[in-house]
């Protein structure tokens, strides 16, 4: 499975190599990373170590951020089946990052799944951050400052996230919802 960071590296490495007019052999020679490993990275089949990434950025004379940032493509598709959870407690909850924080983006998007009877506690995200939630399956019980809010399937809620909050699944089916974080400038 591929996480968003490996997907970014895959797309960006291929784009950088092509922009520089370099063959896979030339990149292997310049970086000291084998041609087969470079091919696996470009196909999204490898999880490169920081050492391997260091060799690549040094050999190609680019910044690490050039490899890891969301590619500047017209369409950037995210396949949920290929994502690995960024936070997870087996049998309780899983959080998937669709669009992570980036310096020039004023939002983040996550998908959350919580099993029946389980909860997920989220720390405060700081002043100036708002959270928007749309429930797709089940019913969310959201606790903010000791107040409870019920959010049913296909309903939504928004709130400022300067305080710790808890997502509860008090129902009998899996709870699924999307979170959009919006940062004020």
ROFI-430463 format. One record per residue (C-alpha): x, y, z; residue number from 1; residue in one letter. Coordinates in steps of 0.5 Angstrom, whole numbers, always signed. Layout:
BEGIN
<atom u="X" v="Y" w="Z" nr="NUM" rest="A"/>
...
% end
This chain:
BEGIN
<atom u="+0" v="+0" w="+0" nr="1" rest="X"/>
<atom u="+2" v="+7" w="-1" nr="2" rest="X"/>
<atom u="+2" v="+13" w="+3" nr="3" rest="X"/>
<atom u="+1" v="+20" w="+1" nr="4" rest="X"/>
<atom u="+8" v="+22" w="+2" nr="5" rest="X"/>
<atom u="+11" v="+16" w="-2" nr="6" rest="X"/>
<atom u="+6" v="+18" w="-8" nr="7" rest="X"/>
<atom u="+9" v="+25" w="-8" nr="8" rest="X"/>
<atom u="+16" v="+22" w="-8" nr="9" rest="X"/>
<atom u="+14" v="+17" w="-14" nr="10" rest="X"/>
<atom u="+11" v="+23" w="-18" nr="11" rest="X"/>
<atom u="+16" v="+28" w="-17" nr="12" rest="X"/>
<atom u="+22" v="+24" w="-18" nr="13" rest="X"/>
<atom u="+19" v="+22" w="-25" nr="14" rest="X"/>
<atom u="+18" v="+29" w="-26" nr="15" rest="X"/>
<atom u="+25" v="+31" w="-24" nr="16" rest="X"/>
<atom u="+28" v="+26" w="-28" nr="17" rest="X"/>
<atom u="+24" v="+28" w="-34" nr="18" rest="X"/>
<atom u="+25" v="+35" w="-33" nr="19" rest="X"/>
<atom u="+33" v="+34" w="-33" nr="20" rest="X"/>
<atom u="+33" v="+30" w="-39" nr="21" rest="X"/>
<atom u="+36" v="+24" w="-35" nr="22" rest="X"/>
<atom u="+35" v="+17" w="-36" nr="23" rest="X"/>
<atom u="+34" v="+12" w="-30" nr="24" rest="X"/>
<atom u="+42" v="+10" w="-31" nr="25" rest="X"/>
<atom u="+44" v="+17" w="-31" nr="26" rest="X"/>
<atom u="+40" v="+18" w="-24" nr="27" rest="X"/>
<atom u="+43" v="+12" w="-22" nr="28" rest="X"/>
<atom u="+50" v="+14" w="-23" nr="29" rest="X"/>
<atom u="+49" v="+21" w="-20" nr="30" rest="X"/>
<atom u="+46" v="+19" w="-14" nr="31" rest="X"/>
<atom u="+49" v="+12" w="-12" nr="32" rest="X"/>
<atom u="+42" v="+9" w="-12" nr="33" rest="X"/>
<atom u="+41" v="+3" w="-16" nr="34" rest="X"/>
<atom u="+37" v="+3" w="-22" nr="35" rest="X"/>
<atom u="+32" v="-2" w="-20" nr="36" rest="X"/>
<atom u="+31" v="+2" w="-13" nr="37" rest="X"/>
<atom u="+29" v="+8" w="-17" nr="38" rest="X"/>
<atom u="+24" v="+4" w="-21" nr="39" rest="X"/>
<atom u="+21" v="+2" w="-15" nr="40" rest="X"/>
<atom u="+21" v="+9" w="-12" nr="41" rest="X"/>
<atom u="+18" v="+12" w="-19" nr="42" rest="X"/>
<atom u="+13" v="+6" w="-19" nr="43" rest="X"/>
<atom u="+11" v="+7" w="-12" nr="44" rest="X"/>
<atom u="+13" v="+0" w="-10" nr="45" rest="X"/>
<atom u="+18" v="+2" w="-5" nr="46" rest="X"/>
<atom u="+18" v="+6" w="+2" nr="47" rest="X"/>
<atom u="+25" v="+9" w="+1" nr="48" rest="X"/>
<atom u="+29" v="+11" w="+7" nr="49" rest="X"/>
<atom u="+32" v="+18" w="+9" nr="50" rest="X"/>
<atom u="+39" v="+15" w="+7" nr="51" rest="X"/>
<atom u="+36" v="+14" w="+0" nr="52" rest="X"/>
<atom u="+32" v="+20" w="-1" nr="53" rest="X"/>
<atom u="+39" v="+24" w="+2" nr="54" rest="X"/>
<atom u="+43" v="+20" w="-4" nr="55" rest="X"/>
<atom u="+37" v="+22" w="-9" nr="56" rest="X"/>
<atom u="+37" v="+30" w="-7" nr="57" rest="X"/>
<atom u="+44" v="+30" w="-7" nr="58" rest="X"/>
<atom u="+45" v="+27" w="-14" nr="59" rest="X"/>
<atom u="+40" v="+31" w="-17" nr="60" rest="X"/>
<atom u="+41" v="+37" w="-13" nr="61" rest="X"/>
<atom u="+34" v="+38" w="-11" nr="62" rest="X"/>
<atom u="+31" v="+40" w="-4" nr="63" rest="X"/>
<atom u="+28" v="+34" w="+0" nr="64" rest="X"/>
<atom u="+21" v="+39" w="-1" nr="65" rest="X"/>
<atom u="+22" v="+38" w="-8" nr="66" rest="X"/>
<atom u="+21" v="+30" w="-8" nr="67" rest="X"/>
<atom u="+16" v="+30" w="-2" nr="68" rest="X"/>
<atom u="+11" v="+36" w="-4" nr="69" rest="X"/>
<atom u="+4" v="+35" w="-7" nr="70" rest="X"/>
<atom u="+6" v="+35" w="-14" nr="71" rest="X"/>
<atom u="+4" v="+41" w="-18" nr="72" rest="X"/>
<atom u="-1" v="+37" w="-23" nr="73" rest="X"/>
<atom u="-8" v="+39" w="-26" nr="74" rest="X"/>
<atom u="-11" v="+32" w="-23" nr="75" rest="X"/>
<atom u="-8" v="+29" w="-16" nr="76" rest="X"/>
<atom u="-13" v="+23" w="-15" nr="77" rest="X"/>
<atom u="-12" v="+19" w="-8" nr="78" rest="X"/>
<atom u="-15" v="+12" w="-8" nr="79" rest="X"/>
<atom u="-17" v="+10" w="-1" nr="80" rest="X"/>
<atom u="-15" v="+3" w="-2" nr="81" rest="X"/>
<atom u="-8" v="+5" w="-3" nr="82" rest="X"/>
<atom u="-8" v="+9" w="+3" nr="83" rest="X"/>
<atom u="-5" v="+7" w="+10" nr="84" rest="X"/>
<atom u="-7" v="+10" w="+16" nr="85" rest="X"/>
<atom u="-3" v="+16" w="+19" nr="86" rest="X"/>
<atom u="-6" v="+14" w="+26" nr="87" rest="X"/>
<atom u="-9" v="+8" w="+28" nr="88" rest="X"/>
<atom u="-11" v="+3" w="+34" nr="89" rest="X"/>
<atom u="-13" v="-4" w="+31" nr="90" rest="X"/>
<atom u="-20" v="-5" w="+33" nr="91" rest="X"/>
<atom u="-22" v="+2" w="+35" nr="92" rest="X"/>
<atom u="-20" v="+7" w="+30" nr="93" rest="X"/>
<atom u="-16" v="+9" w="+24" nr="94" rest="X"/>
<atom u="-15" v="+16" w="+21" nr="95" rest="X"/>
<atom u="-13" v="+17" w="+13" nr="96" rest="X"/>
<atom u="-9" v="+23" w="+10" nr="97" rest="X"/>
<atom u="-12" v="+25" w="+4" nr="98" rest="X"/>
<atom u="-9" v="+32" w="+3" nr="99" rest="X"/>
<atom u="-4" v="+33" w="+9" nr="100" rest="X"/>
<atom u="-2" v="+40" w="+11" nr="101" rest="X"/>
<atom u="+3" v="+44" w="+6" nr="102" rest="X"/>
<atom u="+6" v="+51" w="+7" nr="103" rest="X"/>
<atom u="+2" v="+54" w="+1" nr="104" rest="X"/>
<atom u="-5" v="+50" w="+3" nr="105" rest="X"/>
<atom u="-10" v="+53" w="+8" nr="106" rest="X"/>
<atom u="-13" v="+46" w="+9" nr="107" rest="X"/>
<atom u="-13" v="+39" w="+10" nr="108" rest="X"/>
<atom u="-17" v="+33" w="+9" nr="109" rest="X"/>
<atom u="-18" v="+27" w="+13" nr="110" rest="X"/>
<atom u="-22" v="+21" w="+13" nr="111" rest="X"/>
<atom u="-24" v="+17" w="+20" nr="112" rest="X"/>
<atom u="-27" v="+10" w="+21" nr="113" rest="X"/>
<atom u="-29" v="+9" w="+28" nr="114" rest="X"/>
<atom u="-31" v="+2" w="+31" nr="115" rest="X"/>
<atom u="-38" v="+1" w="+35" nr="116" rest="X"/>
<atom u="-36" v="+3" w="+42" nr="117" rest="X"/>
<atom u="-30" v="+6" w="+41" nr="118" rest="X"/>
<atom u="-27" v="+13" w="+41" nr="119" rest="X"/>
<atom u="-22" v="+18" w="+38" nr="120" rest="X"/>
<atom u="-19" v="+23" w="+42" nr="121" rest="X"/>
<atom u="-16" v="+29" w="+38" nr="122" rest="X"/>
<atom u="-12" v="+35" w="+42" nr="123" rest="X"/>
<atom u="-13" v="+42" w="+41" nr="124" rest="X"/>
<atom u="-11" v="+44" w="+34" nr="125" rest="X"/>
<atom u="-9" v="+52" w="+36" nr="126" rest="X"/>
<atom u="-13" v="+58" w="+35" nr="127" rest="X"/>
<atom u="-15" v="+60" w="+28" nr="128" rest="X"/>
<atom u="-17" v="+53" w="+26" nr="129" rest="X"/>
<atom u="-24" v="+51" w="+24" nr="130" rest="X"/>
<atom u="-26" v="+43" w="+23" nr="131" rest="X"/>
<atom u="-31" v="+41" w="+19" nr="132" rest="X"/>
<atom u="-34" v="+34" w="+19" nr="133" rest="X"/>
<atom u="-39" v="+31" w="+14" nr="134" rest="X"/>
<atom u="-41" v="+24" w="+17" nr="135" rest="X"/>
<atom u="-42" v="+18" w="+11" nr="136" rest="X"/>
<atom u="-44" v="+12" w="+16" nr="137" rest="X"/>
<atom u="-46" v="+11" w="+23" nr="138" rest="X"/>
<atom u="-48" v="+17" w="+28" nr="139" rest="X"/>
<atom u="-42" v="+21" w="+31" nr="140" rest="X"/>
<atom u="-42" v="+23" w="+38" nr="141" rest="X"/>
<atom u="-38" v="+29" w="+38" nr="142" rest="X"/>
<atom u="-35" v="+32" w="+45" nr="143" rest="X"/>
<atom u="-33" v="+39" w="+46" nr="144" rest="X"/>
<atom u="-32" v="+42" w="+52" nr="145" rest="X"/>
<atom u="-36" v="+37" w="+56" nr="146" rest="X"/>
<atom u="-42" v="+38" w="+51" nr="147" rest="X"/>
<atom u="-44" v="+33" w="+47" nr="148" rest="X"/>
<atom u="-47" v="+34" w="+39" nr="149" rest="X"/>
<atom u="-50" v="+28" w="+35" nr="150" rest="X"/>
<atom u="-49" v="+28" w="+28" nr="151" rest="X"/>
<atom u="-52" v="+23" w="+24" nr="152" rest="X"/>
<atom u="-51" v="+20" w="+17" nr="153" rest="X"/>
<atom u="-50" v="+26" w="+11" nr="154" rest="X"/>
<atom u="-51" v="+31" w="+17" nr="155" rest="X"/>
<atom u="-45" v="+36" w="+18" nr="156" rest="X"/>
<atom u="-42" v="+40" w="+24" nr="157" rest="X"/>
<atom u="-36" v="+45" w="+24" nr="158" rest="X"/>
<atom u="-33" v="+48" w="+30" nr="159" rest="X"/>
<atom u="-26" v="+52" w="+33" nr="160" rest="X"/>
<atom u="-21" v="+47" w="+35" nr="161" rest="X"/>
<atom u="-17" v="+51" w="+40" nr="162" rest="X"/>
<atom u="-19" v="+45" w="+45" nr="163" rest="X"/>
<atom u="-19" v="+38" w="+46" nr="164" rest="X"/>
<atom u="-25" v="+34" w="+43" nr="165" rest="X"/>
<atom u="-27" v="+27" w="+42" nr="166" rest="X"/>
<atom u="-30" v="+23" w="+37" nr="167" rest="X"/>
<atom u="-35" v="+17" w="+40" nr="168" rest="X"/>
<atom u="-38" v="+12" w="+36" nr="169" rest="X"/>
<atom u="-44" v="+10" w="+41" nr="170" rest="X"/>
<atom u="-48" v="+6" w="+35" nr="171" rest="X"/>
<atom u="-47" v="-1" w="+33" nr="172" rest="X"/>
<atom u="-44" v="+0" w="+26" nr="173" rest="X"/>
<atom u="-38" v="+3" w="+24" nr="174" rest="X"/>
<atom u="-37" v="+10" w="+24" nr="175" rest="X"/>
<atom u="-34" v="+14" w="+18" nr="176" rest="X"/>
<atom u="-33" v="+21" w="+17" nr="177" rest="X"/>
<atom u="-29" v="+26" w="+13" nr="178" rest="X"/>
<atom u="-26" v="+32" w="+17" nr="179" rest="X"/>
<atom u="-24" v="+38" w="+13" nr="180" rest="X"/>
<atom u="-19" v="+43" w="+17" nr="181" rest="X"/>
<atom u="-19" v="+50" w="+15" nr="182" rest="X"/>
<atom u="-13" v="+55" w="+17" nr="183" rest="X"/>
<atom u="-14" v="+62" w="+18" nr="184" rest="X"/>
<atom u="-9" v="+67" w="+16" nr="185" rest="X"/>
% end
